[in-house]
Amino acid sequence: MTAGPEASTGAPGTAPAPPPRGAAGRLVERLLPARLGTGFRWLLASSWSTNLGDGLLLAAGPLLVASRTDDPFLVALAALLTWLPPLLFGLWAGVLTDRLDRRRLVVTVNLVRVGVLAALAAAVALDAAPIAVVLAALFLVATAETFADNTFSALVPTLVARDDLAIANARMQTAFIALNQLAGPPLGAALFAVGHAWPVAADALLVAAGVALVARVRLPERAPDHERSHVLADVAEGVRWVWHHAAVRTLVLTILIFNVTFGAAFSVLVLYAQERLGLGAVGYGLLTTTQAIGGLAGIAAYGWLTARVSLANLLRVGLVIETLTHLALALTTQAWLALGIFFVFGAHAFVWGATSVTVRQRAVPHRLQGRVGSVNLVGVFGGLVLGAGIGGALAQRYGVTAPFWFAFAGSAVFVVLIWRQLRHVAHADEQDAPAG
């Protein structure tokens, strides 16, 4: 294990936050304990800003595409191009994360993202953004985001002590759910209804604010962990580590397969909402909002659940919920029922996400955080890319419910196959418990 945050009093080299004063200070201390450090608070504030911006585009992006074409294949292609960069550049991003100054890397790639978003907003405002321009811009934004997100995730265990990773990741997940999933999509849809360029321009401003905030983070000094080798050798080291760690390997394999099925169904969600449920732009944003509210419910229940249900069984229940989600959406034509389904799915998504990221960060040595995170990222988006291609083709030939039927069948088969392998994750959590 390389040098990294170990003590529960804070990561080496990071300054603790000032002591709380008054009622407001005590509330801040309860939500963001001083031991997490000032650096983590700046990092979280940056996450709030960029997540809100990304949430705007989460709804406005598909709506912008749909405003330029009603071809199911092109709509699914937009999702595919958004998910493709992590598959193409994820492993390289992991190597750069472990080699370069992580804060500086986040600042640089997010500035690139600001430039692309500003150019797209101007093109849309001037009515000079045909579908090809929109698709190219979404691809470039997703490419920059690939490097930013992988590096951002690796900053957390750099700043926060190992024993505090669970609370730090919970706060990060809360920011993601409340802003990216809950507040962002309906606001993005509403801004889109006012003017197609508005949500894109707002996203550019919010990402720029996130850059200013993360620039205030000061990282602890660390000696190089190893001599720099060839890029492919660094990539291979990360892949080998994942392959030989049973718990992390199981999580990566599961997210890969389940994102194939998820990607197939949700790549045409905007068309499904319009044609199957009869929802407009604001109603489409409400689907993701309801999913976010479910995520907040998952946050509230997470401690209660983990105290009463074993980790392996918690993950198994989650996979069953996701499988049944696809079946229920394939069957229903009622918007109110779909909203209920999205609520349950959102709770499951938070529980799964919070568990998997904490298990991974606790298990991975500091010098491999970027590369192992990138292997997981490739699994996430490799599944989404493959699934989006399948979903677009199925929807074009058989209608918008066909991808959901495919997702249900594929998920059901994989649940049976992976059921017993989830014991590796439970075993890893038991090994971590004494140190936690």
C-alpha positions in Angstrom: 0.0 0.0 0.0 1.5 3.4 -1.0 1.4 6.5 1.1 -2.1 7.9 1.5 -4.8 9.0 3.9 -4.9 6.6 6.8 -5.7 8.4 10.0 -9.2 9.4 10.9 -8.2 12.9 11.8 -7.6 14.0 8.2 -5.5 13.3 5.2 -1.8 14.2 5.5 -1.0 17.7 4.3 -4.5 19.0 4.3 -5.7 21.7 6.7 -8.7 20.9 8.9 -11.7 23.2 8.4 -12.1 26.1 10.9 -14.1 25.2 14.1 -17.9 25.7 13.8 -19.5 28.8 15.4 -23.2 29.2 16.2 -26.1 27.2 15.0 -25.2 27.5 11.3 -21.6 26.4 12.2 -22.9 23.4 14.0 -25.1 22.5 11.0 -22.1 22.7 8.7 -20.1 20.6 11.1 -22.8 17.9 11.1 -23.0 17.9 7.3 -19.3 18.4 6.6 -17.2 17.5 9.7 -14.1 19.6 10.1 -11.9 16.5 9.9 -12.7 16.2 6.2 -10.6 19.3 5.7 -11.0 22.6 3.9 -9.8 21.1 0.7 -12.7 18.6 0.6 -15.2 21.5 1.2 -13.8 23.4 -1.9 -13.9 20.1 -3.8 -17.5 19.5 -2.8 -18.5 23.1 -3.7 -17.0 22.6 -7.2 -19.0 19.4 -7.5 -22.2 21.2 -6.6 -21.6 23.8 -9.4 -20.6 21.4 -12.1 -23.3 18.8 -11.2 -26.0 21.5 -11.5 -24.6 22.4 -14.9 -24.5 18.8 -16.1 -28.0 18.4 -14.8 -29.2 21.1 -17.1 -27.7 19.4 -20.1 -29.1 16.0 -18.9 -32.5 17.1 -20.0 -31.6 19.8 -22.5 -29.2 17.7 -24.5 -31.7 15.0 -25.6 -34.3 17.7 -26.2 -31.9 19.7 -28.4 -31.3 16.5 -30.4 -35.0 15.7 -30.7 -35.7 19.3 -31.8 -33.4 18.6 -34.8 -34.4 15.1 -35.7 -37.1 12.5 -34.9 -35.0 9.6 -36.3 -34.7 7.0 -33.4 -31.3 6.0 -34.6 -29.9 9.5 -34.5 -31.5 10.1 -31.0 -29.8 6.9 -29.8 -26.6 8.0 -31.6 -26.5 11.1 -29.4 -26.6 9.0 -26.3 -23.9 6.7 -27.8 -21.6 9.7 -28.6 -22.0 11.0 -25.1 -21.1 7.6 -23.6 -18.3 6.7 -26.2 -15.4 8.9 -24.9 -14.9 7.1 -21.6 -14.6 3.9 -23.6 -12.1 5.4 -26.0 -10.1 7.5 -23.6 -10.9 6.2 -20.1 -7.8 4.1 -19.7 -5.6 7.0 -20.9 -7.4 9.3 -18.5 -6.5 6.9 -15.7 -2.8 7.0 -16.5 -2.8 10.8 -16.6 -4.6 10.9 -13.3 -1.9 8.9 -11.7 0.9 10.7 -13.4 0.0 14.4 -13.3 -1.1 17.0 -10.8 -4.8 16.0 -10.3 -6.1 19.4 -9.4 -4.4 21.0 -12.4 -5.7 18.3 -14.7 -9.3 18.9 -13.6 -9.0 22.6 -14.1 -7.5 22.2 -17.6 -10.1 19.8 -19.1 -13.0 21.6 -17.5 -11.8 24.9 -19.2 -11.9 23.0 -22.5 -15.5 21.9 -21.7 -16.4 25.5 -21.0 -15.1 26.6 -24.4 -17.1 23.9 -26.2 -20.3 24.6 -24.4 -20.0 28.4 -25.0 -19.5 27.7 -28.7 -22.5 25.4 -28.9 -24.7 27.9 -27.1 -23.7 30.6 -29.6 -24.4 28.3 -32.5 -27.8 27.4 -31.2 -28.7 31.0 -30.5 -27.7 32.0 -34.1 -29.6 29.0 -35.5 -26.4 27.6 -36.9 -26.4 24.2 -35.1 -27.7 21.4 -37.3 -27.8 17.9 -35.9 -24.2 17.2 -36.9 -22.9 20.2 -35.0 -24.9 19.2 -31.9 -23.7 15.6 -32.0 -20.0 16.7 -32.4 -20.3 19.2 -29.5 -21.9 16.6 -27.2 -19.0 14.2 -28.1 -16.3 16.8 -27.3 -18.0 17.8 -24.0 -18.2 14.1 -23.0 -14.5 13.7 -23.9 -13.4 16.5 -21.6 -15.8 15.2 -18.9 -14.2 11.8 -19.0 -10.8 13.2 -17.9 -12.4 15.5 -15.4 -14.7 12.9 -13.7 -12.0 10.2 -13.4 -9.5 12.6 -11.9 -12.1 14.3 -9.6 -13.0 10.9 -8.1 -9.3 10.2 -7.4 -9.0 13.5 -5.5 -11.4 12.3 -2.8 -9.1 9.6 -1.3 -6.2 12.0 -1.7 -7.9 14.6 0.6 -9.9 12.4 2.9 -8.8 9.8 5.4 -9.7 6.2 4.6 -12.1 5.9 7.6 -14.0 9.0 6.4 -14.4 7.9 2.7 -17.9 6.6 3.3 -19.2 10.0 4.6 -17.2 11.9 1.9 -18.7 9.8 -0.9 -22.2 10.1 0.6 -21.8 13.9 0.5 -20.6 13.7 -3.1 -23.5 11.4 -4.0 -25.9 13.7 -2.3 -24.6 16.6 -4.4 -24.9 14.5 -7.5 -28.5 13.4 -6.8 -29.8 16.8 -5.5 -28.3 18.9 -8.3 -27.5 16.7 -11.3 -30.6 14.5 -11.0 -33.1 16.5 -9.0 -32.7 20.2 -9.6 -30.9 20.2 -12.9 -33.2 18.3 -15.4 -36.5 20.2 -14.8 -34.6 23.5 -14.7 -32.8 22.5 -17.9 -36.1 21.5 -19.6 -37.7 24.8 -18.4 -34.8 26.9 -19.8 -35.0 24.9 -23.0 -38.7 25.8 -23.3 -37.7 29.5 -23.0 -34.8 29.3 -25.5 -32.8 26.4 -26.8 -29.5 28.1 -26.1 -30.2 29.0 -22.5 -29.4 25.7 -20.7 -26.2 25.2 -22.7 -25.0 28.7 -21.8 -25.9 28.2 -18.2 -24.0 24.9 -18.1 -20.9 26.7 -19.4 -21.1 29.3 -16.6 -21.6 26.7 -13.9 -18.7 24.6 -15.1 -16.5 27.8 -15.1 -17.6 28.4 -11.5 -16.6 24.8 -10.7 -13.1 25.5 -12.1 -12.7 28.5 -9.9 -13.7 26.5 -6.8 -11.5 23.4 -7.4 -8.5 25.7 -8.1 -8.6 26.6 -4.4 -7.9 23.0 -3.4 -4.4 22.4 -2.1 -3.2 18.8 -2.3 -0.8 17.2 0.2 2.8 16.7 -1.0 3.5 13.2 -2.2 6.6 11.5 -3.3 6.4 9.6 -6.7 5.2 6.1 -6.1 7.2 4.5 -8.9 9.3 5.3 -11.9 7.3 6.3 -14.9 7.0 3.5 -17.4 5.3 3.2 -20.8 1.7 4.2 -21.0 0.6 0.7 -22.0 2.5 -0.8 -19.1 0.7 1.5 -16.7 -2.7 0.6 -18.2 -1.8 -3.1 -17.9 -0.9 -2.7 -14.3 -4.3 -1.2 -13.5 -6.2 -3.9 -15.4 -4.2 -6.7 -13.7 -5.0 -5.3 -10.3 -8.7 -5.3 -11.0 -8.6 -8.8 -12.5 -6.9 -10.2 -9.4 -9.1 -8.4 -6.8 -12.3 -10.5 -6.6 -14.6 -7.8 -5.2 -13.6 -5.0 -7.5 -13.6 -7.4 -10.5 -17.2 -8.5 -9.6 -18.4 -4.9 -9.4 -16.8 -3.9 -12.7 -18.3 -7.0 -14.5 -21.7 -6.3 -13.0 -21.8 -2.7 -14.0 -20.6 -3.6 -17.5 -23.4 -6.0 -18.2 -26.1 -4.0 -16.5 -25.1 -0.9 -18.4 -25.6 -2.8 -21.6 -29.2 -3.4 -20.7 -29.7 0.0 -19.1 -28.1 1.8 -22.1 -30.3 -0.1 -24.5 -33.5 1.0 -22.7 -32.6 4.6 -21.6 -30.9 5.6 -24.8 -34.4 6.1 -26.3 -36.0 7.4 -23.1 -36.8 10.8 -24.6 -38.8 9.1 -27.4 -40.3 6.6 -24.9 -41.5 9.5 -22.8 -43.1 11.3 -25.7 -44.6 8.4 -27.7 -45.4 5.9 -25.0 -46.2 8.1 -22.0 -47.4 11.2 -23.8 -45.0 13.6 -21.9 -43.6 16.9 -23.2 -40.3 18.5 -22.4 -41.1 19.3 -18.8 -42.7 15.9 -18.2 -39.5 14.3 -19.6 -37.5 16.3 -17.1 -39.9 15.2 -14.3 -38.9 11.5 -14.9 -35.3 12.2 -14.0 -36.4 14.4 -11.1 -38.5 11.6 -9.7 -35.5 9.3 -10.0 -33.5 11.8 -8.0 -36.1 12.0 -5.3 -35.8 8.2 -5.0 -32.1 8.7 -4.7 -32.6 11.0 -1.7 -34.8 8.4 -0.1 -32.0 5.9 -0.7 -29.7 8.3 1.1 -32.0 8.6 4.1 -32.5 4.8 4.3 -28.9 3.7 3.6 -27.7 3.5 7.2 -30.8 1.7 8.3 -30.4 -0.8 5.4 -26.7 -1.5 5.9 -27.3 -2.2 9.6 -30.0 -4.8 8.8 -29.1 -6.3 5.4 -25.9 -8.0 4.4 -23.9 -6.2 1.7 -24.2 -9.1 -0.7 -28.0 -9.4 -0.2 -28.3 -5.6 -0.6 -26.6 -5.8 -4.0 -28.7 -8.8 -5.0 -31.9 -7.0 -4.2 -30.8 -4.0 -6.2 -30.1 -6.1 -9.3 -33.6 -7.6 -9.0 -35.1 -4.1 -8.7 -33.3 -3.0 -11.8 -34.4 -6.0 -13.8 -38.0 -5.5 -12.8 -37.7 -1.8 -13.7 -37.2 -2.7 -17.3 -40.1 -5.1 -17.3 -42.5 -2.6 -15.7 -41.6 0.2 -18.1 -42.0 -2.1 -21.1 -45.6 -2.9 -19.9 -46.9 0.5 -18.7 -48.4 3.3 -20.7 -49.3 5.4 -17.6 -47.1 8.3 -16.8 -48.0 8.2 -13.1 -46.9 4.6 -12.8 -43.7 5.3 -14.7 -42.9 8.0 -12.2 -43.3 5.5 -9.3 -41.0 3.1 -11.1 -38.4 5.8 -11.5 -38.6 6.6 -7.8 -37.8 3.1 -6.8 -35.0 2.8 -9.4 -33.4 6.0 -8.1 -33.2 4.6 -4.6 -31.6 1.5 -5.9 -29.1 3.5 -8.0 -27.9 5.4 -5.0 -27.5 2.4 -2.8 -25.5 0.6 -5.5 -23.4 3.6 -6.3 -22.5 4.5 -2.7 -21.5 0.9 -1.9 -19.4 0.2 -5.0 -17.4 3.4 -5.0 -16.5 3.1 -1.3 -15.5 -0.6 -1.6 -13.3 0.4 -4.6 -11.6 3.4 -3.0 -10.9 1.5 0.2 -9.4 -1.4 -1.6 -7.2 0.4 -4.2 -3.7 1.7 -3.4 -3.3 5.5 -3.9 -1.0 5.2 -6.8 -3.5 3.1 -8.7 -6.7 5.1 -7.9 -6.8 6.7 -11.3 -6.1 3.6 -13.3 -8.5 1.3 -11.4 -11.1 4.0 -11.5 -10.6 4.2 -15.3 -11.1 0.5 -15.7 -14.4 0.8 -13.9 -15.2 3.8 -16.1 -14.6 1.8 -19.2 -16.9 -0.9 -17.8 -19.6 1.7 -17.1 -19.5 3.4 -20.5 -18.5 0.4 -22.6 -21.8 -1.1 -21.5 -23.7 2.1 -22.2 -22.2 2.4 -25.7 -23.0 -1.1 -26.7 -26.4 -0.8 -25.2 -27.2 2.4 -27.0 -26.4 0.9 -30.3 -28.6 -2.1 -29.6 -31.4 0.1 -28.2 -31.4 2.4 -31.3 -31.5 -0.5 -33.7 -34.3 -2.3 -31.8 -36.4 0.9 -31.4 -36.0 1.8 -35.1 -37.1 -1.7 -36.2 -39.6 -2.8 -33.5 -40.7 0.4 -31.6 -39.7 2.2 -28.5 -40.6 -0.6 -26.1 -38.4 -3.2 -27.7 -35.2 -2.0 -25.9 -37.0 -2.3 -22.6 -37.9 -5.9 -23.3 -34.3 -6.6 -24.3 -33.1 -5.0 -21.1 -35.4 -7.1 -19.0 -34.4 -10.4 -20.6 -30.7 -9.6 -20.5 -30.7 -8.4 -16.9 -32.7 -11.5 -15.7 -30.1 -13.9 -17.3 -27.2 -12.0 -15.8 -28.7 -11.9 -12.3 -28.9 -15.7 -12.3 -25.2 -16.0 -13.4 -23.7 -13.4 -11.0 -25.8 -14.2 -8.0 -23.2 -16.2 -6.1 -20.2 -14.1 -7.2 -21.5 -11.1 -5.1 -20.2 -12.9 -2.0 -16.7 -11.5 -3.0 -18.0 -8.0 -2.4 -19.4 -9.0 1.0 -16.1 -10.6 1.9 -14.1 -7.5 1.0 -16.4 -5.4 3.2 -15.9 -7.7 6.1 -12.1 -7.3 5.7 -12.5 -3.5 5.6 -14.7 -3.4 8.7 -12.0 -3.7 11.4 -10.0 -0.8 9.9 -13.1 1.3 9.6 
